[in-house]
Amino acid sequence: MSDPLLSVKQAAERLGIRPATLYAWLGATDRGLLVIRGQNVSIRYFQSGPRGQGKIGLEPSEVERLK
């Protein structure tokens, strides 16, 4: 069984950034424009609700990969 998804607040805390910064990163990754430490990066995340308008969740392993 996989770990429960982290909220944006939890993921941001683990990364040592503000939630607003993580939201900006997610927007940039959707456009293929996210660069961290000189590397193009994409972030896998899940968004619930109809048409993806719900809560965002990230797997703990994805957050660890970004550190």
mmCIF file of the N, C-alpha and C atoms, coordinates in Angstrom:
data_MODEL
# 
_entry.id   MODEL 
# 
loop_
_atom_site.group_PDB 
_atom_site.id 
_atom_site.type_symbol 
_atom_site.label_atom_id 
_atom_site.label_alt_id 
_atom_site.label_comp_id 
_atom_site.label_asym_id 
_atom_site.label_entity_id 
_atom_site.label_seq_id 
_atom_site.pdbx_PDB_ins_code 
_atom_site.Cartn_x 
_atom_site.Cartn_y 
_atom_site.Cartn_z 
_atom_site.occupancy 
_atom_site.B_iso_or_equiv 
_atom_site.pdbx_formal_charge 
_atom_site.auth_seq_id 
_atom_site.auth_comp_id 
_atom_site.auth_asym_id 
_atom_site.auth_atom_id 
_atom_site.pdbx_PDB_model_num 
ATOM 1   N N  . MET A 1 1  ? 0.838   -1.178 0.000   1.00 0.00 ? 1  MET A N  1 
ATOM 2   C CA . MET A 1 1  ? 0.000   0.000  0.000   1.00 0.00 ? 1  MET A CA 1 
ATOM 3   C C  . MET A 1 1  ? 0.885   1.243  0.000   1.00 0.00 ? 1  MET A C  1 
ATOM 4   N N  . SER A 1 2  ? 0.534   2.231  -0.791  1.00 0.00 ? 2  SER A N  1 
ATOM 5   C CA . SER A 1 2  ? 1.353   3.433  -0.880  1.00 0.00 ? 2  SER A CA 1 
ATOM 6   C C  . SER A 1 2  ? 1.030   4.401  0.262   1.00 0.00 ? 2  SER A C  1 
ATOM 7   N N  . ASP A 1 3  ? 1.962   5.307  0.494   1.00 0.00 ? 3  ASP A N  1 
ATOM 8   C CA . ASP A 1 3  ? 1.781   6.307  1.545   1.00 0.00 ? 3  ASP A CA 1 
ATOM 9   C C  . ASP A 1 3  ? 0.658   7.263  1.160   1.00 0.00 ? 3  ASP A C  1 
ATOM 10  N N  . PRO A 1 4  ? -0.023  7.829  2.157   1.00 0.00 ? 4  PRO A N  1 
ATOM 11  C CA . PRO A 1 4  ? -1.053  8.820  1.847   1.00 0.00 ? 4  PRO A CA 1 
ATOM 12  C C  . PRO A 1 4  ? -0.419  10.059 1.224   1.00 0.00 ? 4  PRO A C  1 
ATOM 13  N N  . LEU A 1 5  ? -1.192  10.735 0.411   1.00 0.00 ? 5  LEU A N  1 
ATOM 14  C CA . LEU A 1 5  ? -0.691  11.940 -0.253  1.00 0.00 ? 5  LEU A CA 1 
ATOM 15  C C  . LEU A 1 5  ? -0.510  13.063 0.759   1.00 0.00 ? 5  LEU A C  1 
ATOM 16  N N  . LEU A 1 6  ? 0.481   13.896 0.490   1.00 0.00 ? 6  LEU A N  1 
ATOM 17  C CA . LEU A 1 6  ? 0.738   15.066 1.320   1.00 0.00 ? 6  LEU A CA 1 
ATOM 18  C C  . LEU A 1 6  ? -0.023  16.256 0.749   1.00 0.00 ? 6  LEU A C  1 
ATOM 19  N N  . SER A 1 7  ? -0.511  17.107 1.614   1.00 0.00 ? 7  SER A N  1 
ATOM 20  C CA . SER A 1 7  ? -1.120  18.355 1.167   1.00 0.00 ? 7  SER A CA 1 
ATOM 21  C C  . SER A 1 7  ? -0.015  19.304 0.709   1.00 0.00 ? 7  SER A C  1 
ATOM 22  N N  . VAL A 1 8  ? -0.399  20.378 0.064   1.00 0.00 ? 8  VAL A N  1 
ATOM 23  C CA . VAL A 1 8  ? 0.591   21.373 -0.368  1.00 0.00 ? 8  VAL A CA 1 
ATOM 24  C C  . VAL A 1 8  ? 1.321   21.936 0.847   1.00 0.00 ? 8  VAL A C  1 
ATOM 25  N N  . LYS A 1 9  ? 0.588   22.192 1.925   1.00 0.00 ? 9  LYS A N  1 
ATOM 26  C CA . LYS A 1 9  ? 1.223   22.735 3.132   1.00 0.00 ? 9  LYS A CA 1 
ATOM 27  C C  . LYS A 1 9  ? 2.260   21.766 3.692   1.00 0.00 ? 9  LYS A C  1 
ATOM 28  N N  . GLN A 1 10 ? 1.893   20.474 3.777   1.00 0.00 ? 10 GLN A N  1 
ATOM 29  C CA . GLN A 1 10 ? 2.823   19.469 4.302   1.00 0.00 ? 10 GLN A CA 1 
ATOM 30  C C  . GLN A 1 10 ? 4.045   19.325 3.393   1.00 0.00 ? 10 GLN A C  1 
ATOM 31  N N  . ALA A 1 11 ? 3.810   19.281 2.087   1.00 0.00 ? 11 ALA A N  1 
ATOM 32  C CA . ALA A 1 11 ? 4.918   19.132 1.140   1.00 0.00 ? 11 ALA A CA 1 
ATOM 33  C C  . ALA A 1 11 ? 5.849   20.335 1.211   1.00 0.00 ? 11 ALA A C  1 
ATOM 34  N N  . ALA A 1 12 ? 5.279   21.532 1.290   1.00 0.00 ? 12 ALA A N  1 
ATOM 35  C CA . ALA A 1 12 ? 6.092   22.739 1.370   1.00 0.00 ? 12 ALA A CA 1 
ATOM 36  C C  . ALA A 1 12 ? 6.935   22.749 2.641   1.00 0.00 ? 12 ALA A C  1 
ATOM 37  N N  . GLU A 1 13 ? 6.356   22.313 3.750   1.00 0.00 ? 13 GLU A N  1 
ATOM 38  C CA . GLU A 1 13 ? 7.111   22.243 5.007   1.00 0.00 ? 13 GLU A CA 1 
ATOM 39  C C  . GLU A 1 13 ? 8.299   21.297 4.867   1.00 0.00 ? 13 GLU A C  1 
ATOM 40  N N  . ARG A 1 14 ? 8.085   20.148 4.239   1.00 0.00 ? 14 ARG A N  1 
ATOM 41  C CA . ARG A 1 14 ? 9.181   19.180 4.064   1.00 0.00 ? 14 ARG A CA 1 
ATOM 42  C C  . ARG A 1 14 ? 10.269  19.726 3.146   1.00 0.00 ? 14 ARG A C  1 
ATOM 43  N N  . LEU A 1 15 ? 9.868   20.562 2.183   1.00 0.00 ? 15 LEU A N  1 
ATOM 44  C CA . LEU A 1 15 ? 10.835  21.141 1.248   1.00 0.00 ? 15 LEU A CA 1 
ATOM 45  C C  . LEU A 1 15 ? 11.496  22.408 1.794   1.00 0.00 ? 15 LEU A C  1 
ATOM 46  N N  . GLY A 1 16 ? 10.949  22.960 2.869   1.00 0.00 ? 16 GLY A N  1 
ATOM 47  C CA . GLY A 1 16 ? 11.499  24.181 3.450   1.00 0.00 ? 16 GLY A CA 1 
ATOM 48  C C  . GLY A 1 16 ? 11.148  25.420 2.640   1.00 0.00 ? 16 GLY A C  1 
ATOM 49  N N  . ILE A 1 17 ? 9.991   25.388 1.975   1.00 0.00 ? 17 ILE A N  1 
ATOM 50  C CA . ILE A 1 17 ? 9.536   26.531 1.190   1.00 0.00 ? 17 ILE A CA 1 
ATOM 51  C C  . ILE A 1 17 ? 8.129   26.902 1.625   1.00 0.00 ? 17 ILE A C  1 
ATOM 52  N N  . ARG A 1 18 ? 7.638   28.014 1.138   1.00 0.00 ? 18 ARG A N  1 
ATOM 53  C CA . ARG A 1 18 ? 6.283   28.453 1.443   1.00 0.00 ? 18 ARG A CA 1 
ATOM 54  C C  . ARG A 1 18 ? 5.305   27.752 0.504   1.00 0.00 ? 18 ARG A C  1 
ATOM 55  N N  . PRO A 1 19 ? 4.075   27.533 0.956   1.00 0.00 ? 19 PRO A N  1 
ATOM 56  C CA . PRO A 1 19 ? 3.078   26.937 0.069   1.00 0.00 ? 19 PRO A CA 1 
ATOM 57  C C  . PRO A 1 19 ? 2.894   27.727 -1.230  1.00 0.00 ? 19 PRO A C  1 
ATOM 58  N N  . ALA A 1 20 ? 2.953   29.058 -1.155  1.00 0.00 ? 20 ALA A N  1 
ATOM 59  C CA . ALA A 1 20 ? 2.807   29.867 -2.366  1.00 0.00 ? 20 ALA A CA 1 
ATOM 60  C C  . ALA A 1 20 ? 3.904   29.557 -3.384  1.00 0.00 ? 20 ALA A C  1 
ATOM 61  N N  . THR A 1 21 ? 5.112   29.297 -2.899  1.00 0.00 ? 21 THR A N  1 
ATOM 62  C CA . THR A 1 21 ? 6.214   28.935 -3.784  1.00 0.00 ? 21 THR A CA 1 
ATOM 63  C C  . THR A 1 21 ? 5.941   27.593 -4.442  1.00 0.00 ? 21 THR A C  1 
ATOM 64  N N  . LEU A 1 22 ? 5.428   26.637 -3.675  1.00 0.00 ? 22 LEU A N  1 
ATOM 65  C CA . LEU A 1 22 ? 5.122   25.325 -4.250  1.00 0.00 ? 22 LEU A CA 1 
ATOM 66  C C  . LEU A 1 22 ? 4.018   25.442 -5.294  1.00 0.00 ? 22 LEU A C  1 
ATOM 67  N N  . TYR A 1 23 ? 3.000   26.253 -5.029  1.00 0.00 ? 23 TYR A N  1 
ATOM 68  C CA . TYR A 1 23 ? 1.958   26.471 -6.042  1.00 0.00 ? 23 TYR A CA 1 
ATOM 69  C C  . TYR A 1 23 ? 2.564   27.066 -7.317  1.00 0.00 ? 23 TYR A C  1 
ATOM 70  N N  . ALA A 1 24 ? 3.501   27.988 -7.168  1.00 0.00 ? 24 ALA A N  1 
ATOM 71  C CA . ALA A 1 24 ? 4.167   28.575 -8.336  1.00 0.00 ? 24 ALA A CA 1 
ATOM 72  C C  . ALA A 1 24 ? 4.953   27.507 -9.091  1.00 0.00 ? 24 ALA A C  1 
ATOM 73  N N  . TRP A 1 25 ? 5.637   26.624 -8.349  1.00 0.00 ? 25 TRP A N  1 
ATOM 74  C CA . TRP A 1 25 ? 6.381   25.529 -8.984  1.00 0.00 ? 25 TRP A CA 1 
ATOM 75  C C  . TRP A 1 25 ? 5.441   24.619 -9.762  1.00 0.00 ? 25 TRP A C  1 
ATOM 76  N N  . LEU A 1 26 ? 4.277   24.306 -9.187  1.00 0.00 ? 26 LEU A N  1 
ATOM 77  C CA . LEU A 1 26 ? 3.330   23.432 -9.870  1.00 0.00 ? 26 LEU A CA 1 
ATOM 78  C C  . LEU A 1 26 ? 2.821   24.079 -11.154 1.00 0.00 ? 26 LEU A C  1 
ATOM 79  N N  . GLY A 1 27 ? 2.576   25.378 -11.104 1.00 0.00 ? 27 GLY A N  1 
ATOM 80  C CA . GLY A 1 27 ? 2.160   26.092 -12.313 1.00 0.00 ? 27 GLY A CA 1 
ATOM 81  C C  . GLY A 1 27 ? 3.247   26.071 -13.366 1.00 0.00 ? 27 GLY A C  1 
ATOM 82  N N  . ALA A 1 28 ? 4.487   26.265 -12.942 1.00 0.00 ? 28 ALA A N  1 
ATOM 83  C CA . ALA A 1 28 ? 5.613   26.252 -13.885 1.00 0.00 ? 28 ALA A CA 1 
ATOM 84  C C  . ALA A 1 28 ? 5.820   24.859 -14.473 1.00 0.00 ? 28 ALA A C  1 
ATOM 85  N N  . THR A 1 29 ? 5.652   23.820 -13.655 1.00 0.00 ? 29 THR A N  1 
ATOM 86  C CA . THR A 1 29 ? 5.844   22.466 -14.167 1.00 0.00 ? 29 THR A CA 1 
ATOM 87  C C  . THR A 1 29 ? 4.770   22.124 -15.196 1.00 0.00 ? 29 THR A C  1 
ATOM 88  N N  . ASP A 1 30 ? 3.559   22.648 -15.010 1.00 0.00 ? 30 ASP A N  1 
ATOM 89  C CA . ASP A 1 30 ? 2.489   22.415 -15.988 1.00 0.00 ? 30 ASP A CA 1 
ATOM 90  C C  . ASP A 1 30 ? 2.835   23.018 -17.351 1.00 0.00 ? 30 ASP A C  1 
ATOM 91  N N  . ARG A 1 31 ? 3.608   24.084 -17.340 1.00 0.00 ? 31 ARG A N  1 
ATOM 92  C CA . ARG A 1 31 ? 4.018   24.752 -18.589 1.00 0.00 ? 31 ARG A CA 1 
ATOM 93  C C  . ARG A 1 31 ? 5.383   24.288 -19.079 1.00 0.00 ? 31 ARG A C  1 
ATOM 94  N N  . GLY A 1 32 ? 6.022   23.371 -18.331 1.00 0.00 ? 32 GLY A N  1 
ATOM 95  C CA . GLY A 1 32 ? 7.338   22.877 -18.723 1.00 0.00 ? 32 GLY A CA 1 
ATOM 96  C C  . GLY A 1 32 ? 8.450   23.882 -18.490 1.00 0.00 ? 32 GLY A C  1 
ATOM 97  N N  . LEU A 1 33 ? 8.254   24.785 -17.535 1.00 0.00 ? 33 LEU A N  1 
ATOM 98  C CA . LEU A 1 33 ? 9.203   25.873 -17.307 1.00 0.00 ? 33 LEU A CA 1 
ATOM 99  C C  . LEU A 1 33 ? 9.923   25.815 -15.962 1.00 0.00 ? 33 LEU A C  1 
ATOM 100 N N  . LEU A 1 34 ? 9.723   24.758 -15.203 1.00 0.00 ? 34 LEU A N  1 
ATOM 101 C CA . LEU A 1 34 ? 10.315  24.700 -13.860 1.00 0.00 ? 34 LEU A CA 1 
ATOM 102 C C  . LEU A 1 34 ? 11.781  24.282 -13.935 1.00 0.00 ? 34 LEU A C  1 
ATOM 103 N N  . VAL A 1 35 ? 12.640  25.108 -13.347 1.00 0.00 ? 35 VAL A N  1 
ATOM 104 C CA . VAL A 1 35 ? 14.069  24.821 -13.270 1.00 0.00 ? 35 VAL A CA 1 
ATOM 105 C C  . VAL A 1 35 ? 14.479  24.947 -11.804 1.00 0.00 ? 35 VAL A C  1 
ATOM 106 N N  . ILE A 1 36 ? 15.046  23.875 -11.264 1.00 0.00 ? 36 ILE A N  1 
ATOM 107 C CA . ILE A 1 36 ? 15.543  23.870 -9.884  1.00 0.00 ? 36 ILE A CA 1 
ATOM 108 C C  . ILE A 1 36 ? 17.005  23.466 -9.935  1.00 0.00 ? 36 ILE A C  1 
ATOM 109 N N  . ARG A 1 37 ? 17.859  24.290 -9.331  1.00 0.00 ? 37 ARG A N  1 
ATOM 110 C CA . ARG A 1 37 ? 19.309  24.041 -9.322  1.00 0.00 ? 37 ARG A CA 1 
ATOM 111 C C  . ARG A 1 37 ? 19.850  23.800 -10.743 1.00 0.00 ? 37 ARG A C  1 
ATOM 112 N N  . GLY A 1 38 ? 19.343  24.570 -11.702 1.00 0.00 ? 38 GLY A N  1 
ATOM 113 C CA . GLY A 1 38 ? 19.841  24.497 -13.078 1.00 0.00 ? 38 GLY A CA 1 
ATOM 114 C C  . GLY A 1 38 ? 19.331  23.315 -13.885 1.00 0.00 ? 38 GLY A C  1 
ATOM 115 N N  . GLN A 1 39 ? 18.407  22.544 -13.341 1.00 0.00 ? 39 GLN A N  1 
ATOM 116 C CA . GLN A 1 39 ? 17.870  21.361 -14.023 1.00 0.00 ? 39 GLN A CA 1 
ATOM 117 C C  . GLN A 1 39 ? 16.383  21.558 -14.330 1.00 0.00 ? 39 GLN A C  1 
ATOM 118 N N  . ASN A 1 40 ? 15.970  21.210 -15.541 1.00 0.00 ? 40 ASN A N  1 
ATOM 119 C CA . ASN A 1 40 ? 14.540  21.191 -15.843 1.00 0.00 ? 40 ASN A CA 1 
ATOM 120 C C  . ASN A 1 40 ? 13.911  20.077 -15.023 1.00 0.00 ? 40 ASN A C  1 
ATOM 121 N N  . VAL A 1 41 ? 12.824  20.399 -14.343 1.00 0.00 ? 41 VAL A N  1 
ATOM 122 C CA . VAL A 1 41 ? 12.179  19.452 -13.441 1.00 0.00 ? 41 VAL A CA 1 
ATOM 123 C C  . VAL A 1 41 ? 10.681  19.459 -13.705 1.00 0.00 ? 41 VAL A C  1 
ATOM 124 N N  . SER A 1 42 ? 10.068  18.297 -13.583 1.00 0.00 ? 42 SER A N  1 
ATOM 125 C CA . SER A 1 42 ? 8.608   18.250 -13.573 1.00 0.00 ? 42 SER A CA 1 
ATOM 126 C C  . SER A 1 42 ? 8.194   17.591 -12.253 1.00 0.00 ? 42 SER A C  1 
ATOM 127 N N  . ILE A 1 43 ? 7.057   18.014 -11.748 1.00 0.00 ? 43 ILE A N  1 
ATOM 128 C CA . ILE A 1 43 ? 6.559   17.510 -10.473 1.00 0.00 ? 43 ILE A CA 1 
ATOM 129 C C  . ILE A 1 43 ? 5.281   16.718 -10.747 1.00 0.00 ? 43 ILE A C  1 
ATOM 130 N N  . ARG A 1 44 ? 5.255   15.479 -10.280 1.00 0.00 ? 44 ARG A N  1 
ATOM 131 C CA . ARG A 1 44 ? 4.045   14.663 -10.384 1.00 0.00 ? 44 ARG A CA 1 
ATOM 132 C C  . ARG A 1 44 ? 3.160   14.985 -9.184  1.00 0.00 ? 44 ARG A C  1 
ATOM 133 N N  . TYR A 1 45 ? 1.928   15.360 -9.481  1.00 0.00 ? 45 TYR A N  1 
ATOM 134 C CA . TYR A 1 45 ? 0.985   15.640 -8.401  1.00 0.00 ? 45 TYR A CA 1 
ATOM 135 C C  . TYR A 1 45 ? -0.411  15.247 -8.841  1.00 0.00 ? 45 TYR A C  1 
ATOM 136 N N  . PHE A 1 46 ? -1.293  15.151 -7.881  1.00 0.00 ? 46 PHE A N  1 
ATOM 137 C CA . PHE A 1 46 ? -2.669  14.750 -8.114  1.00 0.00 ? 46 PHE A CA 1 
ATOM 138 C C  . PHE A 1 46 ? -3.586  15.892 -7.716  1.00 0.00 ? 46 PHE A C  1 
ATOM 139 N N  . GLN A 1 47 ? -4.653  16.072 -8.489  1.00 0.00 ? 47 GLN A N  1 
ATOM 140 C CA . GLN A 1 47 ? -5.621  17.108 -8.167  1.00 0.00 ? 47 GLN A CA 1 
ATOM 141 C C  . GLN A 1 47 ? -7.007  16.495 -8.246  1.00 0.00 ? 47 GLN A C  1 
ATOM 142 N N  . SER A 1 48 ? -7.741  16.584 -7.151  1.00 0.00 ? 48 SER A N  1 
ATOM 143 C CA . SER A 1 48 ? -9.061  15.960 -7.070  1.00 0.00 ? 48 SER A CA 1 
ATOM 144 C C  . SER A 1 48 ? -10.137 16.904 -7.601  1.00 0.00 ? 48 SER A C  1 
ATOM 145 N N  . GLY A 1 49 ? -11.325 16.396 -7.654  1.00 0.00 ? 49 GLY A N  1 
ATOM 146 C CA . GLY A 1 49 ? -12.477 17.207 -8.022  1.00 0.00 ? 49 GLY A CA 1 
ATOM 147 C C  . GLY A 1 49 ? -12.746 17.216 -9.509  1.00 0.00 ? 49 GLY A C  1 
ATOM 148 N N  . PRO A 1 50 ? -13.933 17.680 -9.864  1.00 0.00 ? 50 PRO A N  1 
ATOM 149 C CA . PRO A 1 50 ? -14.283 17.761 -11.275 1.00 0.00 ? 50 PRO A CA 1 
ATOM 150 C C  . PRO A 1 50 ? -13.394 18.773 -11.996 1.00 0.00 ? 50 PRO A C  1 
ATOM 151 N N  . ARG A 1 51 ? -12.896 18.383 -13.128 1.00 0.00 ? 51 ARG A N  1 
ATOM 152 C CA . ARG A 1 51 ? -12.021 19.230 -13.950 1.00 0.00 ? 51 ARG A CA 1 
ATOM 153 C C  . ARG A 1 51 ? -10.766 19.677 -13.206 1.00 0.00 ? 51 ARG A C  1 
ATOM 154 N N  . GLY A 1 52 ? -10.357 18.903 -12.201 1.00 0.00 ? 52 GLY A N  1 
ATOM 155 C CA . GLY A 1 52 ? -9.111  19.202 -11.492 1.00 0.00 ? 52 GLY A CA 1 
ATOM 156 C C  . GLY A 1 52 ? -9.149  20.470 -10.679 1.00 0.00 ? 52 GLY A C  1 
ATOM 157 N N  . GLN A 1 53 ? -10.299 20.811 -10.147 1.00 0.00 ? 53 GLN A N  1 
ATOM 158 C CA . GLN A 1 53 ? -10.424 22.046 -9.365  1.00 0.00 ? 53 GLN A CA 1 
ATOM 159 C C  . GLN A 1 53 ? -10.371 21.811 -7.861  1.00 0.00 ? 53 GLN A C  1 
ATOM 160 N N  . GLY A 1 54 ? -10.006 20.596 -7.438  1.00 0.00 ? 54 GLY A N  1 
ATOM 161 C CA . GLY A 1 54 ? -10.003 20.265 -6.013  1.00 0.00 ? 54 GLY A CA 1 
ATOM 162 C C  . GLY A 1 54 ? -8.634  20.370 -5.377  1.00 0.00 ? 54 GLY A C  1 
ATOM 163 N N  . LYS A 1 55 ? -8.483  19.657 -4.290  1.00 0.00 ? 55 LYS A N  1 
ATOM 164 C CA . LYS A 1 55 ? -7.240  19.691 -3.513  1.00 0.00 ? 55 LYS A CA 1 
ATOM 165 C C  . LYS A 1 55 ? -6.097  19.023 -4.261  1.00 0.00 ? 55 LYS A C  1 
ATOM 166 N N  . ILE A 1 56 ? -4.906  19.539 -4.023  1.00 0.00 ? 56 ILE A N  1 
ATOM 167 C CA . ILE A 1 56 ? -3.691  18.996 -4.631  1.00 0.00 ? 56 ILE A CA 1 
ATOM 168 C C  . ILE A 1 56 ? -3.019  18.085 -3.617  1.00 0.00 ? 56 ILE A C  1 
ATOM 169 N N  . GLY A 1 57 ? -2.522  16.953 -4.103  1.00 0.00 ? 57 GLY A N  1 
ATOM 170 C CA . GLY A 1 57 ? -1.791  16.020 -3.257  1.00 0.00 ? 57 GLY A CA 1 
ATOM 171 C C  . GLY A 1 57 ? -0.507  15.578 -3.938  1.00 0.00 ? 57 GLY A C  1 
ATOM 172 N N  . LEU A 1 58 ? 0.538   15.403 -3.161  1.00 0.00 ? 58 LEU A N  1 
ATOM 173 C CA . LEU A 1 58 ? 1.825   14.944 -3.678  1.00 0.00 ? 58 LEU A CA 1 
ATOM 174 C C  . LEU A 1 58 ? 2.263   13.703 -2.911  1.00 0.00 ? 58 LEU A C  1 
ATOM 175 N N  . GLU A 1 59 ? 2.847   12.762 -3.613  1.00 0.00 ? 59 GLU A N  1 
ATOM 176 C CA . GLU A 1 59 ? 3.368   11.569 -2.960  1.00 0.00 ? 59 GLU A CA 1 
ATOM 177 C C  . GLU A 1 59 ? 4.619   11.947 -2.168  1.00 0.00 ? 59 GLU A C  1 
ATOM 178 N N  . PRO A 1 60 ? 4.792   11.360 -0.986  1.00 0.00 ? 60 PRO A N  1 
ATOM 179 C CA . PRO A 1 60 ? 5.996   11.653 -0.189  1.00 0.00 ? 60 PRO A CA 1 
ATOM 180 C C  . PRO A 1 60 ? 7.293   11.378 -0.970  1.00 0.00 ? 60 PRO A C  1 
ATOM 181 N N  . SER A 1 61 ? 7.305   10.341 -1.779  1.00 0.00 ? 61 SER A N  1 
ATOM 182 C CA . SER A 1 61 ? 8.518   10.025 -2.556  1.00 0.00 ? 61 SER A CA 1 
ATOM 183 C C  . SER A 1 61 ? 8.832   11.117 -3.579  1.00 0.00 ? 61 SER A C  1 
ATOM 184 N N  . GLU A 1 62 ? 7.799   11.763 -4.097  1.00 0.00 ? 62 GLU A N  1 
ATOM 185 C CA . GLU A 1 62 ? 8.017   12.864 -5.056  1.00 0.00 ? 62 GLU A CA 1 
ATOM 186 C C  . GLU A 1 62 ? 8.625   14.060 -4.352  1.00 0.00 ? 62 GLU A C  1 
ATOM 187 N N  . VAL A 1 63 ? 8.161   14.325 -3.130  1.00 0.00 ? 63 VAL A N  1 
ATOM 188 C CA . VAL A 1 63 ? 8.711   15.443 -2.356  1.00 0.00 ? 63 VAL A CA 1 
ATOM 189 C C  . VAL A 1 63 ? 10.174  15.160 -2.024  1.00 0.00 ? 63 VAL A C  1 
ATOM 190 N N  . GLU A 1 64 ? 10.488  13.936 -1.632  1.00 0.00 ? 64 GLU A N  1 
ATOM 191 C CA . GLU A 1 64 ? 11.877  13.574 -1.329  1.00 0.00 ? 64 GLU A CA 1 
ATOM 192 C C  . GLU A 1 64 ? 12.767  13.733 -2.569  1.00 0.00 ? 64 GLU A C  1 
ATOM 193 N N  . ARG A 1 65 ? 12.239  13.398 -3.727  1.00 0.00 ? 65 ARG A N  1 
ATOM 194 C CA . ARG A 1 65 ? 13.006  13.524 -4.967  1.00 0.00 ? 65 ARG A CA 1 
ATOM 195 C C  . ARG A 1 65 ? 13.384  14.980 -5.258  1.00 0.00 ? 65 ARG A C  1 
ATOM 196 N N  . LEU A 1 66 ? 12.526  15.893 -4.843  1.00 0.00 ? 66 LEU A N  1 
ATOM 197 C CA . LEU A 1 66 ? 12.762  17.318 -5.123  1.00 0.00 ? 66 LEU A CA 1 
ATOM 198 C C  . LEU A 1 66 ? 13.770  17.954 -4.167  1.00 0.00 ? 66 LEU A C  1 
ATOM 199 N N  . LYS A 1 67 ? 14.035  17.317 -3.037  1.00 0.00 ? 67 LYS A N  1 
ATOM 200 C CA . LYS A 1 67 ? 14.940  17.905 -2.041  1.00 0.00 ? 67 LYS A CA 1 
ATOM 201 C C  . LYS A 1 67 ? 16.336  18.076 -2.566  1.00 0.00 ? 67 LYS A C  1 
# 
